[in-house]
Amino acid sequence: MLAVGHSSAATLALRFGAEDPRVDAIVAFNAVTDVEAHVGASTLAAVAPVAPGAAEALRASSPLQHVDQLRAKPVFLFHSVED
């Protein structure tokens, strides 16, 4: 199976591909690879009182946290300055 996505779907393709053994390869166009940094510390701080654990959930959802699993599969990661 091939996981493919663009933008937020590319981030999901990387995350899904890292975890699901049925995925043989991943193609990601303009993915956010560090979700926590993309969202920003000020946004995380603002969300924390109403959504406890949101920062941890975002960190866990970030493909950056799953590099070891991603290294085990072919990954085509396309990045550009403007999405």
Residue pairs with C-beta under 8 A, 6 or more apart in sequence:
1 20
1 22
1 23
1 24
2 23
2 24
2 25
2 26
2 27
3 13
3 14
3 16
3 17
3 20
3 23
3 25
3 26
3 27
4 10
4 13
4 26
4 27
4 28
5 11
5 12
5 13
5 14
5 27
5 28
5 29
5 31
6 29
6 30
7 29
7 30
7 31
7 32
7 83
8 32
10 28
10 29
10 30
10 31
10 32
11 28
11 31
11 32
11 33
11 35
11 61
11 63
13 26
13 27
13 28
13 31
14 26
14 28
14 31
14 33
14 63
14 66
14 70
14 75
14 77
15 61
15 62
15 63
15 66
16 23
17 23
17 25
17 26
17 70
17 73
17 75
18 63
18 66
18 69
18 70
18 73
19 66
19 69
23 73
24 73
24 74
25 73
25 74
25 75
25 76
26 70
26 73
26 74
26 75
26 76
27 75
27 76
27 78
28 75
28 76
28 77
28 78
29 78
30 78
30 79
30 80
30 83
31 63
31 77
31 79
32 38
32 62
32 63
33 62
33 63
33 64
33 77
34 62
34 64
35 58
35 59
35 61
35 62
35 63
35 64
36 44
36 55
36 58
36 59
36 62
39 58
44 54
44 55
44 58
47 54
47 55
48 54
48 55
59 65
63 70
